[in-house]
């Protein structure tokens, strides 16, 4: 009888203990699942955080021998007074070749920071190659590193896939409007001056009232499909500059309005928007105007820029 009672107690204890163990395992598994399925939230940087944040973007073109090697460092940071500064330094192995300061708005800084923080570390290949070019992105907030990622590129095959298009996105945000700013003295710029700014090689056409210079294809900078400069024959500077933007550049109407809040829109009501001509946002200048052309297809993208100093 005693043996039977002891066996019953053992069975009951085993059952109770088994239930507790299974529940503990379920709780652990559930907890582990919750942890594994809950990603770490991406911190969003707002205008109020700018004085704490620094963005550092480093690129190079590999271990090319002098004089072709280039290293570029772009640093954007906010001061304690809320001012935003942006500086790019380009150097070779031994010396600084170029140093440039950029004017950057709070909206542009916010776009760049949050673009960087949303980079995904999708590793394609961990191995570099001899002479590979590299790029790295770092975002700091006070003493905390919010992001630090780098990639090698061997034959245009980056180790981190998400970094492959980052450079072009930065160019769109930062360098496009800086290039437009470089044309602020347009009425006093010769055709050669404009060519240097746009990095184009002109091909001249003959017309009765204008000297017409064109550039397209391999003869033009990365932002544009084509460029045309029309200079009235009675003057030798200024005129009308027409820039057709590449389809994938992605400059939007909101980018123009962020940069030029006083731009005047030529919004004409039409019955059939898809077949109507594009409209312009015009920025008045003492010497003329800059116009950004938008199609009526709903994309809100800028397709052309006109810089006009002709009365």
C-alpha positions in Angstrom: 0.0 0.0 0.0 2.8 2.4 0.9 4.5 1.7 -2.4 1.3 2.4 -4.3 0.8 5.7 -2.5 4.4 6.7 -3.2 4.0 5.9 -6.9 0.8 8.0 -7.1 2.6 10.9 -5.5 5.5 10.6 -8.0 3.1 10.6 -11.0 1.2 13.6 -9.7 4.5 15.5 -9.1 5.8 14.5 -12.5 2.6 15.8 -14.1 2.7 19.1 -12.3 6.4 19.6 -12.9 6.0 18.7 -16.5 3.3 21.4 -16.9 5.5 24.0 -15.2 8.4 23.1 -17.5 6.3 23.2 -20.6 4.8 26.6 -19.6 8.3 27.9 -18.8 9.5 26.7 -22.3 6.5 28.3 -23.9 7.1 31.5 -22.0 10.8 31.5 -23.0 10.0 30.7 -26.6 7.4 33.4 -26.7 9.7 35.8 -25.1 12.5 34.9 -27.5 10.1 35.2 -30.5 9.0 38.7 -29.3 12.6 39.8 -29.0 13.6 38.4 -32.4 10.6 39.9 -34.2 10.8 43.3 -32.6 13.4 45.4 -34.6 15.3 48.2 -33.0 13.4 51.4 -34.0 15.3 53.7 -36.3 15.8 57.0 -34.6 14.3 59.9 -36.5 16.2 63.1 -36.4 14.0 66.3 -36.3 14.9 70.0 -36.6 15.1 70.2 -32.8 18.0 67.7 -32.8 20.2 69.4 -35.4 22.6 71.1 -33.1 23.5 67.7 -31.7 24.0 65.9 -35.0 27.0 65.4 -37.3 26.9 63.6 -40.7 30.2 62.4 -42.1 30.5 60.9 -45.6 33.8 59.6 -46.9 34.5 58.4 -50.5 37.6 57.5 -52.5 38.3 56.2 -55.9 40.6 53.4 -54.8 44.3 53.1 -54.6 45.0 54.8 -57.9 48.6 56.1 -58.2 49.3 59.9 -58.2 48.0 62.2 -59.6 44.7 60.4 -60.1 43.9 59.3 -56.5 41.1 61.3 -54.8 39.6 61.2 -51.3 36.5 63.2 -50.5 35.2 64.1 -47.0 31.8 65.7 -46.6 30.9 66.9 -43.1 27.5 68.4 -42.2 26.9 69.5 -38.6 24.8 71.8 -36.5 26.1 74.3 -34.0 24.7 75.0 -30.5 23.0 78.1 -32.0 21.1 76.0 -34.5 23.3 76.9 -37.5 24.0 74.2 -40.1 27.4 74.1 -41.8 28.4 71.8 -44.7 32.0 71.5 -45.9 33.6 69.2 -48.5 37.3 68.6 -48.8 38.9 66.8 -51.7 42.5 65.7 -51.5 45.1 63.3 -53.0 47.6 61.3 -51.0 49.5 64.4 -49.8 47.5 67.6 -50.0 44.1 69.3 -50.1 43.1 70.0 -53.7 39.7 71.7 -53.0 37.7 72.8 -50.1 34.1 74.0 -50.5 31.4 75.3 -48.2 27.7 74.6 -49.0 24.6 76.5 -48.1 22.2 73.9 -46.7 18.7 74.3 -45.4 17.2 72.5 -42.3 14.9 70.5 -44.7 17.9 69.3 -46.7 19.8 68.3 -43.6 16.8 66.4 -42.2 16.5 64.6 -45.6 20.2 63.6 -45.6 20.2 62.4 -41.9 17.1 60.3 -42.2 18.2 58.9 -45.5 21.4 57.8 -43.9 19.7 56.3 -40.8 17.4 54.2 -43.1 20.3 52.6 -44.9 20.0 48.8 -44.6 23.1 46.7 -44.0 22.3 44.1 -46.7 25.7 42.4 -47.1 26.3 41.2 -50.6 30.0 40.2 -50.3 32.3 40.8 -47.4 35.4 40.6 -49.5 37.0 43.6 -51.1 39.5 43.6 -53.9 42.8 45.2 -54.7 42.4 48.9 -55.5 38.7 48.9 -54.7 36.9 52.2 -54.1 35.3 52.7 -50.7 32.6 54.9 -49.1 31.5 55.2 -45.6 28.6 56.9 -43.7 28.6 57.9 -40.1 25.9 59.8 -38.1 26.7 61.0 -34.6 24.5 62.5 -32.0 26.5 64.1 -29.2 28.8 61.2 -28.1 26.5 58.5 -29.5 27.1 56.8 -32.8 23.7 56.3 -34.5 25.1 54.8 -37.7 28.5 53.6 -38.9 28.6 51.7 -42.2 31.2 51.3 -45.0 31.5 49.5 -48.3 34.0 48.5 -50.9 33.2 48.5 -54.5 34.8 46.2 -57.0 33.8 46.8 -60.5 30.7 48.7 -59.4 29.7 45.8 -57.1 29.4 47.3 -53.6 29.6 45.1 -50.6 26.6 46.8 -49.1 23.9 47.0 -51.7 22.1 49.9 -49.9 25.1 52.1 -50.4 25.1 51.7 -54.2 22.7 54.6 -54.8 23.5 56.7 -51.8 25.9 59.0 -53.6 23.4 59.9 -56.3 20.8 60.7 -53.6 23.2 63.0 -51.8 24.1 64.6 -55.1 20.4 65.3 -55.7 19.9 66.8 -52.2 23.0 68.8 -51.9 24.9 69.4 -55.1 22.1 70.2 -57.6 21.0 73.4 -56.0 24.5 74.3 -55.2 25.2 74.1 -58.9 22.2 76.4 -59.6 23.6 78.8 -57.0 26.9 78.8 -58.9 25.0 80.4 -61.8 23.8 83.4 -59.7 26.2 85.6 -61.7 24.9 84.3 -65.0 24.6 87.7 -66.7 28.4 88.2 -66.1 29.4 84.7 -67.1 30.9 83.9 -70.5 30.1 80.7 -72.4 33.4 79.3 -71.2 32.5 80.2 -67.6 29.2 78.4 -67.8 30.9 75.3 -69.4 33.3 75.1 -66.4 30.4 75.2 -63.9 28.3 72.6 -65.8 31.3 70.5 -66.8 30.3 70.5 -70.4 31.9 70.7 -73.8 30.0 73.1 -76.1 29.2 72.5 -79.7 28.3 75.7 -81.5 25.4 76.2 -83.9 24.9 79.1 -86.2 21.6 81.1 -86.0 20.9 84.6 -87.2 20.2 86.4 -83.9 21.8 84.1 -81.4 25.1 82.3 -80.7 23.8 78.9 -79.8 25.9 76.4 -77.9 24.8 72.8 -77.1 26.0 69.9 -75.0 24.5 66.4 -74.6 25.5 62.8 -74.1 29.0 62.3 -72.7 29.7 66.0 -72.9 27.6 67.0 -70.0 27.5 66.7 -66.2 25.6 63.9 -64.4 22.4 65.9 -63.6 21.4 66.7 -67.2 20.3 65.1 -70.4 21.2 68.2 -72.4 22.1 71.9 -72.1 21.7 74.8 -74.5 23.0 78.3 -74.1 21.5 81.1 -76.3 23.5 84.4 -76.3 22.1 87.3 -78.3 24.7 88.4 -80.8 24.8 92.0 -79.5 26.2 90.7 -76.1 28.8 88.2 -75.2 27.6 87.1 -71.7 24.4 85.9 -70.1 21.5 85.1 -72.3 19.2 82.1 -71.9 20.4 78.8 -70.5 18.1 75.7 -70.9 18.9 72.6 -68.8 17.0 69.3 -69.4 17.2 67.1 -66.3 17.7 63.4 -66.3 14.5 61.4 -65.7 15.8 59.6 -62.7 17.3 62.7 -60.9 14.3 63.1 -58.7 14.2 66.8 -58.1 10.7 67.5 -57.0 8.4 70.6 -56.8 8.7 70.5 -53.0 12.5 70.6 -53.2 12.2 73.8 -55.3 9.8 75.4 -52.8 12.0 74.4 -49.9 14.9 76.1 -51.6 13.0 79.1 -52.9 10.0 79.8 -50.7 9.2 83.0 -52.6 9.0 81.3 -56.0 5.9 82.3 -58.0 3.9 79.5 -59.5 2.4 79.6 -63.0 -0.6 77.3 -62.1 -3.0 77.5 -65.0 -6.3 75.6 -64.7 -6.8 73.3 -67.7 -9.5 70.8 -68.7 -7.1 68.0 -69.7 -4.0 68.1 -67.5 -2.3 65.1 -69.2 -2.2 66.9 -72.6 -1.6 70.4 -71.2 1.9 72.0 -71.4 4.1 72.0 -68.3 3.9 74.9 -65.7 6.8 76.8 -64.1 7.9 77.9 -60.7 9.7 81.2 -61.2 12.3 82.8 -59.0 12.8 86.5 -59.7 16.4 87.9 -59.7 17.6 91.4 -60.2 19.0 90.4 -63.5 16.2 88.1 -64.7 14.7 84.9 -63.5 15.2 81.2 -62.9 12.3 78.9 -63.8 11.7 75.3 -62.8 9.5 73.4 -65.2 7.0 70.8 -63.9 4.9 68.4 -66.1 1.2 68.0 -65.5 1.5 64.2 -65.1 1.2 64.1 -61.3 4.8 63.2 -60.6 5.7 66.8 -59.4 9.2 66.3 -60.7 11.3 69.0 -62.3 12.1 68.2 -65.9 13.9 71.4 -67.0 15.5 74.6 -65.6 15.6 77.9 -67.5 18.0 80.7 -66.5 17.1 83.8 -68.3 18.8 87.2 -68.3 17.4 88.5 -71.5 15.0 91.4 -71.1 
